[in-house]
Amino acid sequence: MEHQSWAGSINLETPAARLLRKLVEALPPERPVTITVFGSAPLQITIDSNLASADVDVFSDLEALAEIAHRAGLAQDKAAFFIQVSSELNFRTSPRWRARCQSVRIGNCTLLFPHPIDILIAKLNRLEEKDIEAFRVVLARTGHPTEAELIEELRMAVDLFRPSFDEEQGHDLANNCRRLWPVIYGREIDPRQEIVAPALSVRKAGYGDPPRDYKQELREALKP
């Protein structure tokens, strides 16, 4: 997939971007900081400035970022439109997301904006109505992702289809694909047959034949 053709461009005058700039102003000046933006905010900043974003989800290599946002009056208990500091673990998307980020540097801070395809894949984990709307908006503005493009990317992210751990709230990616496809692409889909099975087949072929167990063969040969 040629991603750059529909990545959009960074607009630092959107509501989400202005909030991020306030956060950057509150950062300590003595060290470089990288902040990754996910959720709906990157789509507002790069695709459609009218797309609603209830908050701005971020994670960073700066451990004190949540405390900084709180002190600056940008946290949830301080503002109606706020910075939500999370962990990279909360951004469940394609393993290829880092390679196709856009970035902008403001002072000593680098802001990373994942590609829309990676934002949309992450939204499939919950797929609330606002997430379906994000698919509609991106498709209307860019013509992407096509059905073939999304299937290809989900095959590359096949491990997202594994069951959730007992300790976490479960998200059924396969079922969410079944919900999304008729709304966005106008047909039913069997994720197991069209996404999971082909991906696992490619993975299995890449492993090749299992290595021979010569010790076991020798033990079998020496048996009376």
Backbone as CSV, one residue per row, in Angstrom:
resi,resn,N_x,N_y,N_z,CA_x,CA_y,CA_z,C_x,C_y,C_z
1,MET,0.837,-1.191,0.000,0.000,0.000,0.000,0.876,1.246,0.000
2,GLU,0.527,2.220,-0.841,1.236,3.485,-0.857,0.575,4.402,0.166
3,HIS,1.206,4.538,1.329,0.572,5.238,2.444,0.704,6.748,2.361
4,GLN,1.806,7.236,1.827,2.048,8.670,1.850,0.987,9.436,1.066
5,SER,0.379,8.799,0.089,-0.596,9.491,-0.750,-1.846,9.896,0.022
6,TRP,-2.105,9.266,1.157,-3.318,9.634,1.907,-3.043,9.824,3.397
7,ALA,-1.825,10.156,3.730,-1.482,10.390,5.135,-2.005,11.732,5.638
8,GLY,-2.338,12.645,4.725,-2.752,13.979,5.131,-1.539,14.821,5.509
9,SER,-1.789,16.035,5.966,-0.711,16.912,6.405,-1.045,17.466,7.778
10,ILE,-0.027,17.785,8.544,-0.201,18.210,9.926,-0.692,19.661,9.972
11,ASN,-1.837,19.844,10.611,-2.429,21.168,10.789,-2.374,21.532,12.265
12,LEU,-1.480,22.416,12.637,-1.291,22.764,14.041,-2.268,23.818,14.539
13,GLU,-3.291,24.137,13.723,-4.302,25.105,14.146,-5.626,24.446,14.522
14,THR,-5.685,23.135,14.553,-6.901,22.452,14.988,-6.993,22.497,16.512
15,PRO,-8.184,22.277,17.085,-8.308,22.287,18.549,-7.355,21.314,19.243
16,ALA,-7.225,20.106,18.709,-6.333,19.118,19.329,-4.884,19.571,19.263
17,ALA,-4.489,20.156,18.136,-3.104,20.611,17.992,-2.811,21.778,18.918
18,ARG,-3.762,22.675,19.089,-3.544,23.800,20.005,-3.375,23.316,21.439
19,LEU,-4.127,22.283,21.802,-3.973,21.708,23.141,-2.596,21.074,23.292
20,LEU,-2.128,20.405,22.264,-0.793,19.813,22.304,0.287,20.877,22.432
21,ARG,0.101,21.997,21.764,1.083,23.068,21.860,1.157,23.623,23.283
22,LYS,0.016,23.680,23.976,0.037,24.101,25.384,0.820,23.104,26.234
23,LEU,0.649,21.819,25.920,1.394,20.801,26.651,2.892,20.944,26.408
24,VAL,3.268,21.174,25.159,4.684,21.336,24.823,5.283,22.534,25.567
25,GLU,4.525,23.610,25.683,5.016,24.794,26.388,5.310,24.514,27.860
26,ALA,4.634,23.498,28.421,4.816,23.178,29.837,5.943,22.181,30.083
27,LEU,6.553,21.665,29.022,7.601,20.655,29.179,8.890,21.269,29.709
28,PRO,9.678,20.488,30.438,10.985,20.987,30.887,11.897,21.219,29.685
29,PRO,12.653,22.307,29.663,13.452,22.643,28.488,14.789,21.916,28.405
30,GLU,15.151,21.165,29.437,16.517,20.642,29.494,16.726,19.325,28.760
31,ARG,15.665,18.687,28.244,15.858,17.413,27.569,14.872,17.269,26.420
32,PRO,15.278,16.548,25.364,14.346,16.291,24.262,13.262,15.301,24.695
33,VAL,12.073,15.486,24.175,10.931,14.657,24.541,10.223,14.223,23.260
34,THR,9.775,12.976,23.228,8.951,12.483,22.124,7.567,12.142,22.661
35,ILE,6.543,12.668,22.022,5.159,12.399,22.409,4.428,11.834,21.199
36,THR,3.812,10.677,21.372,3.014,10.071,20.308,1.542,10.350,20.581
37,VAL,0.844,10.797,19.564,-0.567,11.137,19.673,-1.385,10.034,18.995
38,PHE,-2.415,9.534,19.685,-3.255,8.504,19.071,-4.713,8.815,19.373
39,GLY,-5.619,7.851,19.167,-7.038,8.151,19.303,-7.537,8.917,18.086
40,SER,-8.522,9.788,18.298,-9.101,10.542,17.182,-8.314,11.799,16.832
41,ALA,-7.512,12.306,17.765,-6.819,13.579,17.543,-5.953,13.592,16.280
42,PRO,-5.161,12.536,15.986,-4.355,12.588,14.761,-5.191,12.724,13.489
43,LEU,-6.405,12.158,13.492,-7.266,12.285,12.320,-7.773,13.718,12.192
44,GLN,-8.071,14.345,13.328,-8.472,15.755,13.291,-7.330,16.628,12.782
45,ILE,-6.117,16.311,13.194,-4.950,17.138,12.871,-4.465,16.931,11.437
46,THR,-4.638,15.724,10.905,-4.071,15.431,9.580,-5.101,15.218,8.471
47,ILE,-6.337,14.873,8.809,-7.323,14.520,7.782,-8.486,15.494,7.711
48,ASP,-9.161,15.735,8.849,-10.365,16.564,8.850,-10.439,17.334,10.159
49,SER,-10.240,18.640,10.089,-10.218,19.460,11.304,-11.570,19.516,11.998
50,ASN,-12.637,19.092,11.313,-13.969,19.099,11.908,-14.299,17.810,12.642
51,LEU,-13.429,16.820,12.561,-13.689,15.554,13.250,-13.584,15.754,14.753
52,ALA,-14.610,15.359,15.461,-14.645,15.568,16.912,-13.628,14.695,17.617
53,SER,-13.056,15.259,18.681,-12.136,14.520,19.550,-12.434,14.936,20.980
54,ALA,-12.893,13.992,21.796,-13.292,14.321,23.162,-12.110,14.691,24.037
55,ASP,-10.944,14.131,23.698,-9.708,14.432,24.418,-8.543,14.160,23.475
56,VAL,-7.336,14.337,23.967,-6.150,14.068,23.156,-5.338,12.996,23.865
57,ASP,-5.313,11.804,23.287,-4.601,10.667,23.874,-3.139,10.711,23.459
58,VAL,-2.256,10.549,24.431,-0.823,10.577,24.155,-0.104,9.551,25.012
59,PHE,1.089,9.153,24.556,2.045,8.468,25.412,3.421,9.004,25.074
60,SER,4.371,8.802,25.990,5.656,9.483,25.838,6.762,8.713,26.524
61,ASP,8.006,9.100,26.173,9.169,8.576,26.877,9.455,9.387,28.146
62,LEU,8.658,10.398,28.419,8.825,11.229,29.610,7.874,10.746,30.691
63,GLU,8.419,10.135,31.730,7.593,9.519,32.765,6.717,10.531,33.498
64,ALA,7.181,11.756,33.603,6.462,12.766,34.376,5.403,13.499,33.556
65,LEU,5.076,13.018,32.358,4.190,13.779,31.483,2.806,13.975,32.095
66,ALA,2.264,12.948,32.750,0.937,13.091,33.355,0.941,14.176,34.430
67,GLU,1.986,14.199,35.230,2.102,15.216,36.274,2.239,16.612,35.654
68,ILE,2.990,16.720,34.574,3.166,18.009,33.897,1.831,18.500,33.335
69,ALA,1.084,17.593,32.725,-0.221,17.971,32.177,-1.164,18.431,33.287
70,HIS,-1.093,17.762,34.425,-1.938,18.139,35.561,-1.573,19.534,36.068
71,ARG,-0.275,19.792,36.232,0.165,21.089,36.735,-0.186,22.221,35.771
72,ALA,-0.196,21.905,34.487,-0.494,22.922,33.478,-1.994,23.146,33.285
73,GLY,-2.820,22.418,34.035,-4.264,22.561,33.916,-4.846,21.909,32.691
74,LEU,-4.151,20.872,32.166,-4.569,20.218,30.929,-5.101,18.814,31.149
75,ALA,-5.155,18.359,32.397,-5.598,17.000,32.709,-7.126,16.945,32.821
76,GLN,-7.653,15.727,32.912,-9.098,15.524,32.897,-9.812,16.239,34.037
77,ASP,-9.183,16.288,35.201,-9.830,16.942,36.344,-9.654,18.458,36.335
78,LYS,-9.008,18.970,35.282,-8.747,20.405,35.204,-9.431,21.076,34.015
79,ALA,-9.791,20.312,32.989,-10.314,20.918,31.773,-11.349,20.001,31.117
80,ALA,-12.305,20.601,30.397,-13.316,19.817,29.689,-12.708,19.106,28.474
81,PHE,-11.803,19.787,27.803,-11.062,19.207,26.680,-9.632,19.035,27.163
82,PHE,-9.180,17.811,27.305,-7.998,17.556,28.110,-7.016,16.596,27.438
83,ILE,-5.825,16.553,28.005,-4.787,15.600,27.621,-4.955,14.326,28.448
84,GLN,-5.053,13.196,27.767,-5.124,11.894,28.439,-3.794,11.184,28.228
85,VAL,-2.981,11.116,29.287,-1.681,10.461,29.186,-1.862,8.967,29.438
86,SER,-1.466,8.160,28.479,-1.639,6.713,28.552,-0.294,6.024,28.367
87,SER,-0.356,4.726,28.157,0.834,3.917,27.888,0.824,3.500,26.424
88,GLU,1.993,3.217,25.896,2.059,2.676,24.537,1.270,1.377,24.432
89,LEU,1.099,0.668,25.547,0.317,-0.562,25.554,-1.141,-0.318,25.172
90,ASN,-1.618,0.912,25.351,-2.996,1.233,25.004,-3.195,1.436,23.518
91,PHE,-2.108,1.565,22.768,-2.194,1.775,21.332,-1.986,0.435,20.631
92,ARG,-3.076,-0.305,20.465,-3.021,-1.657,19.906,-3.311,-1.573,18.406
93,THR,-2.247,-1.631,17.622,-2.404,-1.448,16.189,-1.373,-2.278,15.436
94,SER,-1.131,-1.940,14.188,-0.194,-2.690,13.358,1.234,-2.574,13.897
95,PRO,2.009,-3.652,13.827,3.413,-3.564,14.227,4.234,-2.665,13.310
96,ARG,3.653,-2.232,12.192,4.379,-1.389,11.242,4.136,0.107,11.453
97,TRP,3.459,0.469,12.552,2.999,1.853,12.691,4.136,2.858,12.786
98,ARG,5.229,2.508,13.446,6.307,3.491,13.636,6.937,3.929,12.313
99,ALA,6.995,3.021,11.369,7.683,3.314,10.107,6.935,4.322,9.242
100,ARG,5.671,4.574,9.532,4.891,5.470,8.668,4.280,6.646,9.430
101,CYS,4.844,6.985,10.566,4.407,8.170,11.310,4.813,9.451,10.589
102,GLN,4.023,10.486,10.791,4.463,11.845,10.492,4.937,12.468,11.799
103,SER,5.806,13.450,11.696,6.302,14.087,12.912,6.477,15.579,12.685
104,VAL,6.428,16.311,13.786,6.718,17.728,13.765,7.471,18.054,15.047
105,ARG,8.435,18.925,14.947,9.229,19.307,16.114,8.843,20.714,16.551
106,ILE,8.522,20.841,17.834,8.208,22.134,18.435,9.133,22.300,19.633
107,GLY,10.070,23.211,19.527,11.050,23.366,20.602,11.848,22.093,20.778
108,ASN,11.879,21.575,21.997,12.624,20.346,22.269,11.743,19.109,22.193
109,CYS,10.512,19.252,21.680,9.562,18.137,21.637,9.292,17.696,20.212
110,THR,9.320,16.381,19.990,8.912,15.801,18.715,7.549,15.152,18.900
111,LEU,6.570,15.615,18.141,5.227,15.036,18.165,5.101,14.038,17.022
112,LEU,4.697,12.819,17.339,4.509,11.776,16.343,3.017,11.558,16.105
113,PHE,2.632,11.497,14.834,1.249,11.256,14.458,1.189,9.987,13.603
114,PRO,0.683,8.885,14.143,0.583,7.658,13.354,-0.285,7.864,12.117
115,HIS,-0.004,7.068,11.105,-0.759,7.123,9.859,-2.234,6.800,10.135
116,PRO,-3.160,7.377,9.359,-4.583,7.074,9.564,-4.908,5.586,9.569
117,ILE,-4.233,4.770,8.770,-4.537,3.336,8.773,-4.255,2.733,10.139
118,ASP,-3.213,3.195,10.813,-2.876,2.645,12.123,-3.831,3.155,13.201
119,ILE,-4.299,4.387,13.050,-5.320,4.907,13.958,-6.613,4.114,13.799
120,LEU,-7.005,3.836,12.571,-8.252,3.102,12.332,-8.164,1.663,12.816
121,ILE,-7.025,1.013,12.604,-6.863,-0.353,13.109,-7.005,-0.364,14.624
122,ALA,-6.419,0.610,15.294,-6.544,0.687,16.750,-7.992,0.873,17.163
123,LYS,-8.767,1.605,16.383,-10.166,1.839,16.716,-11.008,0.574,16.597
124,LEU,-10.535,-0.397,15.821,-11.267,-1.658,15.684,-11.319,-2.452,16.992
125,ASN,-10.444,-2.139,17.935,-10.443,-2.882,19.186,-11.722,-2.638,19.992
126,ARG,-12.271,-1.425,19.900,-13.520,-1.117,20.611,-14.691,-0.939,19.656
127,LEU,-14.469,-0.166,18.603,-15.460,0.097,17.565,-16.785,0.611,18.142
128,GLU,-16.686,1.725,18.860,-17.893,2.434,19.248,-18.392,3.226,18.048
129,GLU,-19.547,3.862,18.188,-20.125,4.597,17.061,-19.177,5.692,16.562
130,LYS,-18.462,6.361,17.496,-17.533,7.408,17.077,-16.367,6.830,16.262
131,ASP,-16.029,5.565,16.511,-14.956,4.929,15.753,-15.412,4.583,14.337
132,ILE,-16.663,4.137,14.222,-17.219,3.885,12.883,-17.283,5.188,12.098
133,GLU,-17.647,6.272,12.790,-17.690,7.572,12.130,-16.302,7.981,11.641
134,ALA,-15.262,7.643,12.401,-13.896,7.953,11.968,-13.574,7.236,10.661
135,PHE,-13.994,5.986,10.521,-13.808,5.267,9.259,-14.520,5.999,8.127
136,ARG,-15.751,6.429,8.378,-16.526,7.126,7.341,-15.813,8.407,6.902
137,VAL,-15.354,9.174,7.880,-14.718,10.452,7.574,-13.444,10.258,6.759
138,VAL,-12.583,9.350,7.199,-11.311,9.126,6.496,-11.571,8.621,5.084
139,LEU,-12.514,7.706,4.943,-12.822,7.160,3.615,-13.395,8.253,2.702
140,ALA,-14.253,9.113,3.257,-14.850,10.183,2.461,-13.808,11.204,2.021
141,ARG,-12.854,11.508,2.892,-11.856,12.538,2.586,-10.726,12.028,1.711
142,THR,-10.363,10.749,1.857,-9.169,10.238,1.179,-9.434,9.132,0.162
143,GLY,-10.586,8.457,0.265,-10.825,7.281,-0.577,-10.145,6.032,-0.049
144,HIS,-9.569,6.133,1.124,-8.855,5.016,1.758,-9.310,4.883,3.212
145,PRO,-9.108,3.692,3.797,-8.559,2.487,3.173,-9.610,1.773,2.344
146,THR,-9.206,1.292,1.183,-10.085,0.410,0.429,-10.222,-0.893,1.204
147,GLU,-11.192,-1.682,0.796,-11.395,-2.975,1.458,-10.140,-3.834,1.356
148,ALA,-9.533,-3.880,0.181,-8.332,-4.692,-0.010,-7.185,-4.191,0.856
149,GLU,-7.058,-2.861,0.981,-5.988,-2.291,1.799,-6.157,-2.657,3.262
150,LEU,-7.382,-2.557,3.773,-7.611,-2.866,5.185,-7.392,-4.343,5.465
151,ILE,-7.830,-5.206,4.566,-7.602,-6.642,4.751,-6.103,-6.938,4.771
152,GLU,-5.368,-6.337,3.849,-3.915,-6.560,3.815,-3.265,-6.129,5.126
153,GLU,-3.646,-4.949,5.633,-3.046,-4.450,6.865,-3.453,-5.285,8.070
154,LEU,-4.674,-5.756,8.110,-5.107,-6.594,9.230,-4.422,-7.959,9.199
155,ARG,-4.117,-8.455,8.035,-3.337,-9.701,7.960,-1.950,-9.498,8.559
156,MET,-1.347,-8.339,8.307,-0.035,-8.057,8.867,-0.099,-7.814,10.376
157,ALA,-1.290,-7.540,10.877,-1.490,-7.328,12.321,-2.304,-8.463,12.922
158,VAL,-2.125,-9.666,12.405,-3.000,-10.793,12.753,-2.992,-11.113,14.249
159,ASP,-1.919,-10.812,14.945,-1.869,-11.139,16.372,-2.876,-10.336,17.192
160,LEU,-3.402,-9.260,16.631,-4.456,-8.512,17.322,-5.726,-9.337,17.467
161,PHE,-5.865,-10.381,16.656,-7.064,-11.216,16.702,-6.998,-12.267,17.805
162,ARG,-5.883,-12.367,18.505,-5.787,-13.341,19.592,-6.733,-12.954,20.722
163,PRO,-7.230,-13.939,21.495,-8.135,-13.620,22.615,-7.443,-12.752,23.657
164,SER,-8.234,-11.943,24.344,-7.697,-11.097,25.409,-7.306,-11.940,26.606
165,PHE,-6.400,-11.421,27.421,-6.061,-12.072,28.680,-7.266,-12.040,29.617
166,ASP,-7.305,-12.995,30.562,-8.413,-13.051,31.511,-8.509,-11.777,32.342
167,GLU,-7.348,-11.134,32.595,-7.310,-9.984,33.490,-7.755,-8.673,32.840
168,GLU,-7.968,-8.667,31.523,-8.328,-7.423,30.858,-9.703,-7.517,30.237
169,GLN,-10.283,-6.342,29.999,-11.574,-6.288,29.332,-11.413,-6.774,27.910
170,GLY,-12.188,-7.761,27.551,-12.018,-8.384,26.253,-12.541,-7.533,25.110
171,HIS,-11.799,-7.520,23.999,-12.239,-6.878,22.770,-12.136,-7.917,21.660
172,ASP,-13.247,-8.175,20.989,-13.300,-9.196,19.952,-13.114,-8.533,18.593
173,LEU,-11.876,-8.524,18.122,-11.564,-7.840,16.864,-12.300,-8.487,15.697
174,ALA,-12.409,-9.802,15.709,-13.086,-10.487,14.609,-14.547,-10.068,14.545
175,ASN,-15.209,-10.027,15.685,-16.609,-9.611,15.707,-16.762,-8.149,15.294
176,ASN,-15.809,-7.307,15.704,-15.876,-5.902,15.320,-15.690,-5.725,13.815
177,CYS,-14.870,-6.577,13.200,-14.757,-6.554,11.741,-16.093,-6.928,11.101
178,ARG,-16.761,-7.908,11.671,-18.077,-8.301,11.138,-19.071,-7.155,11.242
179,ARG,-18.970,-6.349,12.283,-19.852,-5.195,12.449,-19.498,-4.070,11.475
180,LEU,-18.203,-3.862,11.262,-17.751,-2.738,10.437,-18.025,-2.952,8.961
181,TRP,-17.749,-4.145,8.469,-17.729,-4.373,7.027,-19.046,-4.026,6.321
182,PRO,-20.204,-4.466,6.813,-21.447,-4.102,6.106,-21.701,-2.603,6.087
183,VAL,-21.294,-1.901,7.140,-21.524,-0.461,7.238,-20.611,0.313,6.301
184,ILE,-19.348,-0.079,6.225,-18.354,0.673,5.448,-18.175,0.118,4.038
185,TYR,-18.180,-1.210,3.904,-17.881,-1.815,2.592,-19.073,-2.537,1.961
186,GLY,-20.205,-2.568,2.657,-21.444,-3.063,2.047,-21.547,-4.556,1.871
187,ARG,-20.770,-5.304,2.609,-20.888,-6.768,2.526,-20.495,-7.401,3.844
188,GLU,-20.844,-8.664,4.006,-20.422,-9.429,5.171,-18.989,-9.918,4.965
189,ILE,-18.309,-10.166,6.078,-16.952,-10.707,5.994,-16.794,-11.808,7.027
190,ASP,-16.009,-12.816,6.684,-15.614,-13.860,7.638,-14.146,-13.609,7.961
191,PRO,-13.847,-12.926,9.071,-12.454,-12.568,9.372,-11.539,-13.777,9.503
192,ARG,-12.067,-14.872,10.008,-11.219,-16.062,10.164,-10.754,-16.575,8.814
193,GLN,-11.639,-16.577,7.842,-11.296,-17.110,6.530,-10.539,-16.107,5.657
194,GLU,-10.886,-14.827,5.770,-10.321,-13.831,4.852,-9.111,-13.093,5.415
195,ILE,-8.937,-13.101,6.724,-7.824,-12.372,7.328,-6.900,-13.309,8.094
196,VAL,-7.440,-14.014,9.084,-6.598,-14.793,9.988,-5.954,-15.979,9.282
197,ALA,-6.760,-16.812,8.621,-6.212,-18.021,7.991,-5.153,-17.700,6.937
198,PRO,-5.372,-16.750,6.029,-4.309,-16.443,5.050,-3.031,-15.921,5.704
199,ALA,-3.182,-15.109,6.760,-1.990,-14.585,7.434,-1.202,-15.696,8.099
200,LEU,-1.901,-16.600,8.762,-1.213,-17.708,9.436,-0.580,-18.653,8.426
201,SER,-1.195,-18.787,7.261,-0.623,-19.630,6.208,0.707,-19.058,5.714
202,VAL,0.741,-17.736,5.533,1.984,-17.082,5.115,3.050,-17.216,6.193
203,ARG,2.643,-17.044,7.446,3.600,-17.174,8.551,4.159,-18.587,8.615
204,LYS,3.292,-19.573,8.474,3.738,-20.971,8.532,4.716,-21.277,7.408
205,ALA,4.426,-20.770,6.199,5.321,-21.002,5.070,6.683,-20.366,5.309
206,GLY,6.698,-19.230,6.014,7.956,-18.552,6.287,8.842,-19.295,7.264
207,TYR,8.228,-20.119,8.111,9.021,-20.895,9.055,9.763,-22.034,8.370
208,GLY,9.228,-22.513,7.240,9.848,-23.640,6.553,9.590,-24.941,7.291
209,ASP,10.207,-26.015,6.828,10.047,-27.317,7.480,10.740,-27.301,8.833
210,PRO,10.183,-27.988,9.833,10.847,-28.038,11.136,12.192,-28.758,11.030
211,PRO,13.183,-28.312,11.794,14.499,-28.970,11.730,14.426,-30.414,12.211
212,ARG,15.280,-31.235,11.642,15.296,-32.648,12.040,15.871,-32.799,13.442
213,ASP,15.264,-33.696,14.206,15.750,-34.014,15.544,16.648,-35.247,15.433
214,TYR,17.952,-35.015,15.160,18.866,-36.121,14.921,19.050,-36.983,16.152
215,LYS,19.041,-36.396,17.341,19.205,-37.193,18.564,18.044,-38.160,18.733
216,GLN,16.821,-37.663,18.465,15.670,-38.546,18.593,15.720,-39.647,17.543
217,GLU,16.144,-39.300,16.324,16.252,-40.322,15.292,17.269,-41.390,15.676
218,LEU,18.375,-40.972,16.312,19.386,-41.930,16.737,18.843,-42.839,17.832
219,ARG,18.087,-42.223,18.779,17.508,-43.048,19.841,16.535,-44.069,19.271
220,GLU,15.737,-43.655,18.263,14.800,-44.582,17.653,15.556,-45.692,16.918
221,ALA,16.645,-45.338,16.270,17.409,-46.331,15.509,18.065,-47.363,16.408
222,LEU,18.420,-46.987,17.659,19.106,-47.879,18.571,18.153,-48.750,19.380
223,LYS,16.850,-48.522,19.268,15.897,-49.351,19.995,15.920,-50.780,19.455
224,PRO,15.833,-51.783,20.355,15.834,-53.185,19.898,14.572,-53.503,19.092
